[in-house]
Amino acid sequence: MKPINVEEATIMIVDDNQTNLKVLCNAISNYGWEILIATDGQSAIEQAEYAQPDLILLDVMMPGIDGFHTCQILKKNPATHDIPIIFLSALSDKFDKVQGLLIGGVDYITKPFQKEEVLARVHVHLKIRFLTKQLELQNQQLEQRIEERTTKLSLALDELKQSQLQLVQNEKLSTLGQLVAGVAHEINNPLTSLTGNLHFIGNYIDDLVNHLQLYRQHYSDPPTDIVKDAKMIDLEQIIKDLPALLSYMNIGVERISDISTSLRTFSRTDTSHKVDFDIHEGIDSTLLILQHRLKASNKRSQILVMKNYGNIPLVKCYPGQVSQVFMNIISNSIDAFDEKNEKLPIPENAGYEIVIETRLNRDENLLIITFTDNASGIASELIEQIFDQFFTTKSIGKGTGLGLSISKQIIEEKHQGKIQCFSVLGEGTKFVIEIPI
């Protein structure tokens, strides 16, 4: 196996639409990658076997052999089995994302194409592809000297796993941060306009009502037409309801403002250096983003969140990464409640709670953050594996096994802290985070 170079990658594009081919080629042509073109499934299969591209962009809807069938054939062939495949599908197509992933696809891109999205996804999967090849290359080299270098082999494998985990974490933080920051920015622009205009509307309405009352004082006997119209539009009720309506609108705007602030807080990555951060603000922002999952549904009662915040100082940390840890832990608790709910009738699933506590350990100069739920808990024999990469207690297809391993790396390696998990099967789970002040 030869050394790998990302800049010398070969990408195959399979699409029967010339316009789509042109758009994709233009999007990636400036990066020096070799581009192969196929307009149907059969030619793509033949070309992939001898050309061995590093990545395939495969259209789902094609005449003859469609994208799904083409993918299945490529995955059955040992020569093309490991080539990552990204499906291409229009929003109007009946594209089953789950089916695409189950038969071997690694991702999907929807049409019409967004250049930035195409490049981002291609970059990510090329990096993962080349990391995998590098891992295979180093394994082959290490196997030749395994008898005398067993210790070094273990070290190299650990470092590669950490590199892969770091790549996943960085890409996830970067992509999520950009997405959330963009949404917050788009919300903030019309929100500013609404906030300013509501203030003026309130003043204008007060002025108009006062003017109307003044008119009534001086002209107490208006014409019949005006009296009839006032009754028809229920003028008295309008005057009474307007302040309440404005109040409701202001509450709604404040709610949107809180969401926008939470999104901006959560999107802060600060990867270059640590900054002073209000941990309570990070937890509150995460809870606000996850609020839709905490609400009751026709299948599960509401999950109550109890916050016991202590008097703690600002903490020097990477806010975006710490918020990601909060997101992973709280999301896992919600998933545990959902799985527990599947085994219980709805009347018996009340009383779901997540308790979040913060306190300062002054003796050891540590900030202690705990997340406790009363979901199903975790078996004692699995606790030791809970932070292992790719280990998950969730059902197949519902977890990647990366969330808690990334959380451990963020807390222990990036912040020199500690994260622990305690659980009793059938009673609940508790995560304890310690961060040095």
N, C-alpha and C positions, 0 to 999 in steps of 0.2 A: 504493500500500500504506500502510495506516494504522499509527501507532505501536502497539507491543505492550505489553500489561499482563498480567502473570501472574495477578493477582488477579481479572481479568475473563474468565478462561478458560471455554470451553464444552466439556463432556464428555458424550459420548453413551455410554449403557450399553445393550448389546444382549443380552438374555437372555429366554428364554421362561418362566423360573421366577420367580414373583412373590416368593418368599422371598429368592432371590438378589438380585433388584432392590432389595428393601427394605434388605437388609444393606449393599449397596454405596452406596445413596443415603444411608443413615444415616452411613456412614463418611466421606463426603466433603461432606455437606451444610453443615457448619459453616465451610467455607472460602470461602463467597461465590461459588463457581463455579456457572454455569448448567448444569443437568442436563437432558439430553434422553433419552427412553426409547423403545426399540424392542423389540418382542417376537419379531421374526422377521427373517430376512435381507433379504427384499425391501423391507420398510418401512424398514429401516436404510439400504439403498442409496439409496432415494428421499429420505429425510430428510437424509442426509449431503450429498447434492449441493446442496440449497438452503440448509441450515443451516450448513454448513462448520464442524463442531466442531473444536476444537483437539486432541482426543484421543478415541479410540474404545476402549472396553472391550468385547470381542467374545467371546461364548460360542462354544465349538467345536461342542458337540452341540446342534443345534436341528432341529426338524421342517422339512421343505421344504429350503430352501437352508442348508446347514450353514455353520459359521464359516469354514472354509477357502475354500469357493467364494465366500462373501460377500467375503472379503478379496481374492481374485483379481479380482473384478469392480470393487471399489473402486480397486485399484491400476492397472487398465487405463483407468480414467476420468481424464482430465487434471484434472478439477475436484476429485477426491478422492484423487489419487495420493499427495500429500505428507502426508496426515493419518496420524500414527502410530497403530498398532493394537496393543493389548495383548490377547493371547488369554486367555480364562478357561476352565479345565478342571479337572474333578474328578480326584482321584488315581486313581480307578477307570476313567476314560475311556482309550481307546486314543489318546492325544494324542501325536503325533510332533512333539517340540519343534523338531527340525531342519527338518521340512517347514514348520512354521509360520513359522520365521525365513526360510526360502528364498523363500516366496511373498510376503514383505513385512512380516511382523509384527516388532515391535521388542522384544517381551518377552512373558512369560506369567505368570499368577498362578494358583496352584492352589487348589481348593476343598477343605475349607471355608476361607473367607476369614479372614485375620488382619488386623485393622484397620491395625496399624502397617505391615505389608508393603504393603497396598494403597496407603496414603498415601505411603509412601516411593517406590514405583515410579511412582505418578502424578506426584509432585513432580519426580522426576528427568526423566521424559520430557516433562513440560510445560516444564521449564527448557531442555532440549535443543531442543524445538520452537520456543520463543520465541527462543532464541539463533540458531537457523537463520533464523527470520523476520527477526530484526534484521540478520543478515548479508546477507540478500537485500535488505532495505530500504536498507542503507548502500551495497551494490553498485549499486543503481539510482541513488541520489543521486550516487555517485562517477562513474558512467559518463557522467553529464550534463556533468561537468567534467573528463573524463579527459585532455584535451589539455594543460590548464594545471596539473593537479594529480596527475600520474602518481606523483611521489614520495610525496605524502601518501596516495594510494590504497594503495600498497604497505605503508606504515607501518600504516594502519588495518587492512588484512587480516592483517598479522602480529600486531597486538594482539588481533584477534578470535580468531585461531587459538590464541594463548596463553590467552585467556579460556576458550575451549572446553576446552583441555587442562587448565587449572587446575580447571575444573568437574568434568571426568572424574576427575582425581586426587583432589580433595576428596571427591567422592561415593564413590569407590571406597575410599578410606582410611576414611571415616566408616562406611560399610556394613560393610566387612570388619572394622574395629576393633570395632564393636559386636557383630558375630556372634562373633568369636573370643573377645572378653572374656566374652560370655555363656556360651559353651561352657566356658571355663576356670572360670568361677564355678560352673557346674553340676557340673563334675567335682570341684571343690575341696570342696564340702560333704560328699558321701559319702566322699571320700578322707580327710578329717579324722577321720571316724568310724571308718573302717577302720584308719587308722594307730594311733589310740588304743586301739582294741579288740584289735588284734593283739598289742600289748604285754602287755595283761592276759591274753589267751589263752595267750601263751607262758609267763607266770608261773604261770597256773593249771595248765597241762599239766605243767610242771616239778614243781609241788607234788604233783599227783596221782600222777605216776610215782614220786617220792620216797616218797610215802605207800604206794604199792603195794610198792615194794622193802622198806620197813620192815615191812610186813605179812608179806612172804615170810620175812624174817629171823626173825620171832618165831613164825610159824605155817608151818613148813617142810613140813608134811604136811597139805595142804588136803583137803577132801572130794572124792570122785570126780567129782561133778557140776561142781565148779569146775575141776578138771583138764581134763575133757572140753570144757567151754566155752572154756577158754583155748586148747586146741588147735584148736577149731572156728573161732574168730575170729582165730587166728594172733597171739596176744597179743605174743609176742616181736617179731614183724615190725612190729606196730603201734607198740610202744615205740621200735623202731629208726627207723621212718619218720617219726614225728611231728615231730621237730626239723627234718628235711630238708624236710618239707612246709611248715612254718612259715617256713623260710628262703626257699623258693621264693615263698611268698605275700608276704613282705617285699620280695623283689626286684621282684615285680610291682607292688606299691604304690609302691615307689621309682620305677619306670619311669613309672607314671601321674603321679606327682608331678612328674617331670622334664618330661613333656609339658604338664602344666598350667602349670608355670612358663614354659615356652617360649611357650605361647599367650598368657599375660599379657604377656610381654616383647614379642611381636610385635604385640599389640593397642595398645601405647602410641603414641598419635598426637602428643601434646604440640605441637599446632599453634600455641599461643599464644606459646610461648617455647622457646628452646633449653635443654637440660639436660645435665648430665654423663652420659655413656653409655659402657658397656663394649662396644666394637665386637665383641670376640670373643664376648660373650654374645649379641649380635644375630645373628652368623653361625651360632653353634651352635643358637640357637632356630629359625632359618630352616631349617637342615639337618634338625632333628628333625621339623619340620612336613612337610618334603618327603621324609622317609625312606622312605615307602611307594613313592615313585616311583623311588628309587634302588635298591631291591631287585631281585634277579633275577626273571625271569618265564619262562614257557615259550617266549617269543619273543626274549628278550634277556638277556644275562648281567648280573651286578650291576655298577653303576657305583661305583667306589671313590672315596672323597673323602679326599684327603691334605691335612692342615692344617699349614702351617709358620708358626706364630704367633711374631711378634717381641715384644719387651718394649715395649709401647706404653702411653701414659697414657689416662685417660678423655678423651673428646672431647665438646665442647659441640656438640650437634646436635639434630635432631628425630628421636628414635629410631624412631618408627613409619614415617617416610618413608624413612630410611636402610635399615631392614629391608625395606621394599618394593623398594628398588633391588636388594638382595641376592636377594630372591625372584625378581625379573624375570630377573636374569642367570643364576642357577642353573637356573631353569625352562627358559630358552632352551637351555642346554647339554643338559639332559635331553631336550628336544624334538629337538635336533640328533642325539643318540645314537639316539633312536627312529627318526628318518627314515633315518639311516645304516644302522640294523639292517634296515630293509625291503629293502635292496639286498644284504645279505650272508646267507649261511647261518649258522645259530646257532653252530657250532663256531668260526667265524672272527671272531665279534664279541666275543671276550674282550679284556680289557685296557682297558676303558673307564675313564677317570680324569678327575676334576676336582681340580685342585690350587689351594688357596687359601692365599695368603701375605699377611702383614701386616708392615710394617716402618716405622720412623721415619726420615724424612729431616731430620736435625737442622740441616743447613745452611740449608734453606729452610723449616724448621718445618712440615713436611707429614707427614700420615699417608698411607702408600701401601698400597692394598689391591689385590691382583691375583687374578683368577679365570681359570684356564687349563684348557681341555679339549682332548682329542685326538679330537674328533668330525670332521665332514666339512669344516669351515672355510667361509669365505665368499669368493666371487670378488672380486678386487681392485677391479673396477669398481663393486662394490656397497658397499664399505666407507664411502665418503663419504656414502651415503644411509642408513646403518644407524640413525642417530638422528633421521631425518626422521619427522614425524607421519604415521601411516597407512602407512608403508613397512614391508614384511615380506618375509623370504625364505622363509617357511613356505608350505605348500600352501594352496590356497583353503579357507577355513573353519576353518583351524587357528591363525590369528593376526590380531590387530586392528591391529598396527602402532603401538600406543600405549605398550607397556611400556617400550621403550628411550627414546622421546621424553620420557616422564614421568620416567624415571630421569635423563636429562640435565638436565631442568629442576630436579629435586630437588638434584642435586649442584652444578650450576653457578650456579643462581639463588638457591636457598635456603641453600646452604652455601658459596658463593663458591669452589667447588673446580673439579675438572676430571675428565672421564671420557673415555677413549679406547678404541678397539677396534683390535686388530691381528689379522690372520688370514692363513693360507696355505691355499688350497683343497686339500682332501684331507689336511691335517695337523691342523688345529684352530684354535681361536680364543682370544684373550686379551683380557680387559678390565682396564684399569688405572684405578683411582679414586684421586684425590688430594684430601684434605680438610685445610684449614688447621687447625692445632692452636690 
